[in-house]
């Protein structure tokens, strides 16, 4: 069982790919996937509490349990003034 992590913008540039497959167990949470991504791509910026998580294009929490074929994105906040 796998989930896909979609890389967007700077993430895509630094990872040199637009997605990766992450193996899942029955208890894999979004937080576990983020840890897997950080270990695989340590150069990717994930500032504490400065990104939005989506699963299948819906806002999700870090504690959400993932299912096979889910699509996860970690969207950085965009600020301006």
Secondary structure, 3 states (H helix, E strand, C coil): CEEEEECCCHHHHHHCCCEEEEECCCCCEHHHHHHHHHHHCCCCCCCCCCEEEEECCEECCCCCECCCCCEEEEEECCCCC
